[in-house]
Amino acid sequence: MVGELVRAELRRVDWASLKCGCGDTAEHVPLLIEAVITAGTPRDMIGYTLDGHVEESTILFECTPPAVGVIMAALAGDLSALARDVLLQTLSSVAAGSGDYESDAAGAGLGDRCRTHARGGFWRLVQLGLTGTAEDAETVADICAYFGLGGDGAAFYQAELRDRMRAKSKRGRRV
């Protein structure tokens, strides 16, 4: 189910005015995000991917920063494990590509704008990493490292997440 916060974030953006990674306008990006959020199985996502639209192998597009805002809103709500994994992986790819130096008309780079959205959801990301799977912990640690999230406590939280990842991975191997 798509929550009201996500719907509000989707409405807040003029998607038709933004370029998508596929070369068209980003008008279809809300549909893709909603399909990911509501998918119950991987089969439900066939034909609906954020890769090549929101990011492609760490390459960012004009629609990426507002999409990150929607992803952060979605991560604040109840999601299936599948949707959470897809959104965290997308966010990780975006974070890895956030070191851009190209500025927009307002003087902020795409990576800076993505980082701003992610910063607003830092605590939710850490919570997902500390309470989720080992893979979630590792992905969130990478997101925090790439985006430079956490301020003075960045090293502490990244170490906590990586320790959790190692501990959960070891437990999983014993079973």
C-alpha positions in Angstrom: 0.0 0.0 0.0 1.2 3.5 -0.9 1.1 5.7 2.2 -0.1 9.2 2.3 3.4 10.6 3.0 4.6 8.9 -0.2 1.6 10.2 -2.2 2.3 13.7 -0.9 5.9 13.5 -1.9 4.8 12.3 -5.4 2.3 15.2 -5.7 4.9 17.7 -4.6 7.0 17.2 -7.7 6.3 18.3 -11.3 7.6 15.0 -12.8 6.8 16.0 -16.4 9.3 18.9 -16.1 12.1 16.6 -15.2 14.3 14.4 -17.4 14.4 10.7 -16.7 17.3 8.3 -17.2 15.4 6.6 -20.1 15.5 9.9 -22.1 11.8 10.8 -21.7 10.3 13.1 -19.1 10.0 11.6 -15.6 6.2 11.6 -15.8 6.2 7.8 -15.5 8.5 7.6 -12.4 5.7 7.8 -9.8 4.1 4.8 -11.4 7.4 2.9 -11.2 7.9 3.8 -7.6 4.3 2.8 -6.7 4.7 -0.5 -8.5 7.9 -1.3 -6.4 6.2 -0.2 -3.2 3.0 -2.3 -3.8 4.7 -5.4 -5.3 4.1 -8.6 -3.3 6.5 -10.7 -5.4 9.3 -10.2 -7.8 6.9 -11.2 -10.5 4.7 -8.2 -9.7 7.7 -5.9 -10.5 8.3 -7.3 -14.0 8.4 -4.3 -16.3 8.7 -1.9 -13.3 12.2 -0.9 -12.4 13.9 2.2 -11.1 17.1 1.2 -12.7 17.6 3.2 -15.9 15.1 5.8 -14.7 16.1 7.1 -11.3 19.7 5.9 -11.6 21.8 3.6 -13.8 25.0 2.1 -12.5 25.5 5.1 -10.1 24.7 7.7 -12.9 22.2 10.3 -11.6 19.5 12.1 -13.5 17.5 15.2 -13.1 14.6 13.2 -11.6 16.9 11.4 -9.1 16.8 14.0 -6.2 13.0 14.1 -5.9 12.9 10.3 -6.3 15.2 10.0 -3.3 12.7 12.2 -1.4 10.0 9.7 -2.3 12.2 6.7 -1.4 12.9 8.2 2.0 9.2 8.8 2.6 8.5 5.2 1.6 11.2 3.9 3.9 9.5 5.7 6.8 6.4 3.6 6.3 5.5 -0.1 6.4 7.0 -1.9 3.4 7.3 -5.5 2.4 10.8 -6.9 2.6 11.0 -7.0 -1.1 10.1 -3.3 -1.5 12.5 -2.3 1.2 15.3 -4.2 -0.4 14.7 -2.7 -3.8 14.4 0.8 -2.4 17.6 0.4 -0.3 19.5 -0.9 -3.3 18.3 2.0 -5.4 19.3 4.4 -2.7 22.7 2.7 -2.4 23.4 3.1 -6.2 22.3 6.7 -6.0 24.5 7.3 -3.0 27.5 5.7 -4.8 27.0 8.1 -7.6 26.4 11.2 -5.4 29.9 12.6 -5.8 29.0 14.6 -8.8 30.3 18.1 -9.3 27.8 19.3 -11.9 25.6 22.1 -10.5 22.1 22.9 -11.4 20.6 26.4 -11.9 20.5 26.8 -8.1 24.2 25.9 -7.7 23.6 22.5 -6.1 24.7 19.3 -7.7 22.4 16.3 -8.1 24.4 14.4 -5.5 24.1 17.3 -3.1 20.3 17.4 -3.6 20.1 13.6 -3.1 22.2 13.9 0.0 19.9 16.5 1.5 16.9 14.2 1.1 18.8 11.3 2.6 20.0 13.4 5.6 16.4 14.0 6.5 15.8 10.3 6.9 19.1 9.4 8.5 17.6 8.0 11.7 15.1 5.9 9.8 18.0 4.5 7.7 20.0 3.6 10.8 17.0 2.0 12.4 16.4 -0.1 9.3 20.1 -1.1 9.3 20.1 -2.0 13.0 16.8 -3.9 13.0 16.9 -5.5 9.5 18.9 -8.2 7.8 22.7 -8.4 7.6 22.3 -7.2 4.0 20.2 -4.2 5.2 22.9 -3.3 7.7 25.6 -3.4 5.1 23.6 -1.4 2.5 22.7 1.3 5.1 26.3 1.5 6.2 27.3 2.0 2.5 24.6 4.6 2.0 25.8 6.5 5.1 29.4 6.3 4.0 28.7 7.4 0.4 26.4 10.3 1.4 28.6 11.2 4.4 25.6 10.9 6.7 25.8 11.0 10.5 27.7 14.1 11.2 30.1 13.7 14.2 28.7 10.2 14.9 29.2 8.9 11.3 32.1 6.6 12.1 30.2 5.2 15.2 27.0 4.4 13.3 28.8 2.9 10.3 30.8 0.7 12.7 27.6 -0.3 14.5 26.0 -1.2 11.2 29.0 -3.2 10.0 29.3 -5.0 13.3 25.6 -5.9 13.1 26.1 -7.1 9.5 29.0 -9.4 10.6 27.2 -10.7 13.6 24.0 -11.5 11.6 26.1 -13.1 8.8 27.9 -15.3 11.3 24.7 -16.4 12.9 23.2 -17.2 9.5 26.1 -19.5 8.6 25.7 -21.5 11.8 22.1 -22.4 11.1 
